[in-house]
Every structure is written in structure tokens, then in C-alpha cells.
Amino acid sequence: MCALCGVLGGSGHWTDAAARPGVFTRNGDGLQRRRERAHRIACASGVLKFYGLTLSDWQASSFVLSTATGKTELVEDLGHLWATAEMLLGRPCDPLDPDLIVRLEAHGG
Amino acid sequence: MVAEPVFTPVNLITGFLGSGKTTLLQRLLGDPALADTAVLINEFGEVGLDHHLLERIDDTMGLLQSGCLCCTIRGELSAAIRDLHSKRERGTVPRFRRLVVESTGLADPFPILSTVQADPVLRHHFRLGNVITTVDAVNGMAQLARQPECTKQVAVADRLVLTKTDLTDEPTTEALTARLRRLNPSAPMWRSEAPLDAAALLAHDLFATAGRSDAARRWFAAEMALRERAGTHDRNRHDETIHAFALTFDGSLDWTLFGLWLTMLLNRHGERVLRVKGILNVAGTDAPVAIHGVQHLVHPPVHMAAWPDADHRSHLLFIVDGIERVLIERSLQAFLGLPSRSLAAA
């Protein structure tokens, strides 16, 4: 369900585009989907750690986003990840924040 | 009979008040190639002049009646398209293969586009096609200076049509053309007094042509020109907060990291990222992947048939409002873990 509008149905987010002719997606067969989910968690964790957040898989269908104090939310896709992270933190997650950029640069992305 | 495509393309014709949207629509619908096009127009105010100016009114035309398309009738637009789809399935209207929506001059185009892509029914039957924006050559410069909607309509356009050029002098038209090019360097531009190629305006969009090897080159031709002019062209003026720039990367990039970065950028700054358009060299993929977004809305990425030439670098074009190029460049670099020399701004 879309958290913003309450509409039921698949996410339809561009990073989870349904596999169809002409569309680039990593949402193909089961193995590819699993591999992409694991990679996505690894990549997101590399950024989320600067906010004290962790991301893990939940039943290969959603993600669990948690704070260091245990506040937890389910996240369906990347489209909802950052809005949920901001809600848990109570502050914006800005990729243009110079402090974040400096820390990412220091850690090699 | 030819079956309708699985996803019916939806074109949006937008442009400021009096910029000639309806006249353009009238001309386009006169083209026999567009005979199987359904049209939704929006009536603004009580008189509904747009409606009365249109000659072609048939069974496939619906009339949206409650005010401005952008703010009040997103639900109505969705309902109107669903209704057309339902009638087509039941055979009570001709089996149209394209839908054109004409917005009011005051409309912010984004909610109209997102309605098509976000509606849980529509997104399985329709896809977004080209956005065509009309700009009045007589009043365009003043409208761009005073009306934020006008600027946004230009920035999100896939095609620009300059109207009323016969009513003004050449230097005025040239100055306006240069201003439009700074706002949106990638959209092909027509003058309305010239013959119009309906197919090029409406049909030659990225998704429809991705299977052709020349499509990538044409789709990105203007960006390439922008890059080639990098050393000599005039920089965006400081008094224009909306500006365009292109970034180029060497080597392949990680699709997941890129997706993570763009999603984070659009979550926080989507309203100011008027357009992002790119051809990417994705690690583990032989052919280029094209991405295309308008504000918070990113189209499904297109897997193109082949690279158009020997240049296999990734290119990204941004049209942004009030965001510094250097910040976007450095942030993307940091997310992708790229050394600074691998990414060059044009």
C-alpha cells in the first residue's frame, strides 16, 4: 500500500519496475531479485549508518528500518525508504548535505 | 484491424494562457495519422472557450469541467481516463490508440503526469508519452519572467512549439529561443508556422523508439550539443534560478547505488529537480539504460537496443531550480564512490 495516498497495489516504483519488454529492471527471476535485495541493503546501509539507522530484509518482500534505540518501521521499496527514515529521525536526510558528502568521501562511497 | 498497444501512450499538451494549445491540437488532429486519437480537454472558467474553438468533437472526446486541471481535478482526470478505457473495452467508443490531454494554461504539469503513472488502474493500461509545451513568441519572455508555472511547463517539455512567430520580429523570437534553450536544452523546438510533423511531436518518444539503435542518439542529441559547447557557450545567467547542466562519467556505474542516490535526491529536492534525463552505462549490462524523470516522478527505466556510437560513457542532464551543479556532482560522486576525475561537468 502506498503510505502517502493509501492506494492498495504493487509499489510501481521505478527501482522495482515490472519486467516487460524494453524496461530495464532487476526485478526479473527469483535469484536476480534476491541478489538485488541483498545488494540494495548493503548499499543503503552504507549511507544509513551516518544517520544511526539499519536496514534489513523482511520475508524477501519488505525491508525493516530501525533506529539505534529500536524504533522500527517496515519499508516496501526505495520510494518510501527516505521518507520513513526522516520520520524516524525527525530530521531531513539530504544527499546534498556537505557533512554527509564529506563522510561518504572519507569512506570511499 | 490493428490492435491497440498494450500501453496506450498519453500525451500532454501544455502551455501558458493564450499560447496556442488548442490551435496546435486542432492542427495535429487534422493529421490522418492521428485519426485514432482520443482527446481530453479541460475547460477553465465558465465560458469554456477552448472547447468551442475545437472543431473536432466526437465520441471519444470528454470534457473536464471543474476548474484547473492541476489542483482540483486530478481525481476527475483519473476518472475520465478510466471511463474512456472502460468504454473502449466495451466497444462503445472507437478503439483509440493514443490519448491527448490538453491542460489549462495555469496548470502545473506534474500532477497530471503523476496521475497517469500513479493511478493503480491507469498505470497498467496507459503510459506517459511526450509532453508538448506551446510558448507564445509575443508574450513568452514576459510570461517566463513573471509566471513560475510557465517556466515549469517549459522545463518539463519533451517538445517545444513556438507560436505566433509571425506576429513578432526575428530578434524577439531569437532572444526567446535562446532563453528556452537555457531552460530546456534537450527538447526539439518547432515554430508553429512551419509544417508540423505530428508523429515526431507526439509519437517519437523514448519508450516507442528504444528498440532502434539510432534512438539513443536522437533522444540525447541536444544534451550532446550542450556538452560540445561546454567550453564556449554562455553560462546560465545568475538571475535565472532554473538552469540546465550535463554530467558525464567514465566507466560503468552501479545501478543500485545510482537508484539509492536519485531516490534520496528526489525525496528531499524533487520539486526543484524539474527534469533528469540520462543514458547510463550500467555495470553488468551491455546496452545503455535510459532514465527520464520529472520532479518526483521517474519513468520506468528503458533498456535500449544498443549504444549509438563508440562513446559508452554515462551522460546525465539535469534541469534544476536553485540547486548548485557542484553540489549534485559532488554528492553523486560520493555515493558512487567515484574519484573526482571520472566525472566531468559540461
HADDOCK unambig.tbl for C-alpha pairs under 7 A between the chains (distance, minus, plus):
assign (segid A and resid 9 and name CA) (segid B and resid 120 and name CA) 6.68 0.50 0.50
assign (segid A and resid 14 and name CA) (segid B and resid 298 and name CA) 6.24 0.50 0.50
assign (segid A and resid 14 and name CA) (segid B and resid 299 and name CA) 6.42 0.50 0.50
assign (segid A and resid 14 and name CA) (segid B and resid 300 and name CA) 4.98 0.50 0.50
assign (segid A and resid 14 and name CA) (segid B and resid 301 and name CA) 6.79 0.50 0.50
assign (segid A and resid 15 and name CA) (segid B and resid 259 and name CA) 6.42 0.50 0.50
assign (segid A and resid 17 and name CA) (segid B and resid 300 and name CA) 5.87 0.50 0.50
assign (segid A and resid 22 and name CA) (segid B and resid 302 and name CA) 5.67 0.50 0.50
assign (segid A and resid 22 and name CA) (segid B and resid 303 and name CA) 5.23 0.50 0.50
assign (segid A and resid 22 and name CA) (segid B and resid 304 and name CA) 6.97 0.50 0.50
assign (segid A and resid 23 and name CA) (segid B and resid 300 and name CA) 6.44 0.50 0.50
assign (segid A and resid 23 and name CA) (segid B and resid 301 and name CA) 5.69 0.50 0.50
assign (segid A and resid 23 and name CA) (segid B and resid 302 and name CA) 4.53 0.50 0.50
assign (segid A and resid 23 and name CA) (segid B and resid 303 and name CA) 5.29 0.50 0.50
assign (segid A and resid 24 and name CA) (segid B and resid 289 and name CA) 6.76 0.50 0.50
assign (segid A and resid 24 and name CA) (segid B and resid 301 and name CA) 5.25 0.50 0.50
assign (segid A and resid 24 and name CA) (segid B and resid 302 and name CA) 5.22 0.50 0.50
assign (segid A and resid 24 and name CA) (segid B and resid 303 and name CA) 4.68 0.50 0.50
assign (segid A and resid 40 and name CA) (segid B and resid 256 and name CA) 6.07 0.50 0.50
assign (segid A and resid 43 and name CA) (segid B and resid 257 and name CA) 6.14 0.50 0.50
assign (segid A and resid 44 and name CA) (segid B and resid 260 and name CA) 6.85 0.50 0.50
assign (segid A and resid 78 and name CA) (segid B and resid 260 and name CA) 6.98 0.50 0.50
assign (segid A and resid 78 and name CA) (segid B and resid 263 and name CA) 6.74 0.50 0.50
assign (segid A and resid 79 and name CA) (segid B and resid 263 and name CA) 6.47 0.50 0.50
assign (segid A and resid 82 and name CA) (segid B and resid 264 and name CA) 6.09 0.50 0.50
assign (segid A and resid 82 and name CA) (segid B and resid 267 and name CA) 6.62 0.50 0.50
assign (segid A and resid 83 and name CA) (segid B and resid 267 and name CA) 6.86 0.50 0.50
assign (segid A and resid 94 and name CA) (segid B and resid 265 and name CA) 6.99 0.50 0.50
assign (segid A and resid 94 and name CA) (segid B and resid 268 and name CA) 6.16 0.50 0.50
assign (segid A and resid 95 and name CA) (segid B and resid 264 and name CA) 6.35 0.50 0.50
assign (segid A and resid 95 and name CA) (segid B and resid 265 and name CA) 5.91 0.50 0.50
assign (segid A and resid 95 and name CA) (segid B and resid 331 and name CA) 6.33 0.50 0.50
assign (segid A and resid 96 and name CA) (segid B and resid 327 and name CA) 6.01 0.50 0.50
assign (segid A and resid 96 and name CA) (segid B and resid 328 and name CA) 6.60 0.50 0.50
assign (segid A and resid 96 and name CA) (segid B and resid 331 and name CA) 5.83 0.50 0.50
assign (segid A and resid 101 and name CA) (segid B and resid 331 and name CA) 5.77 0.50 0.50
assign (segid A and resid 101 and name CA) (segid B and resid 334 and name CA) 6.04 0.50 0.50
assign (segid A and resid 104 and name CA) (segid B and resid 334 and name CA) 5.66 0.50 0.50
assign (segid A and resid 104 and name CA) (segid B and resid 335 and name CA) 6.77 0.50 0.50
assign (segid A and resid 105 and name CA) (segid B and resid 334 and name CA) 5.21 0.50 0.50
assign (segid A and resid 108 and name CA) (segid B and resid 337 and name CA) 5.12 0.50 0.50
assign (segid A and resid 109 and name CA) (segid B and resid 334 and name CA) 5.06 0.50 0.50
assign (segid A and resid 109 and name CA) (segid B and resid 335 and name CA) 4.86 0.50 0.50
assign (segid A and resid 109 and name CA) (segid B and resid 336 and name CA) 5.69 0.50 0.50
assign (segid A and resid 109 and name CA) (segid B and resid 337 and name CA) 3.80 0.50 0.50
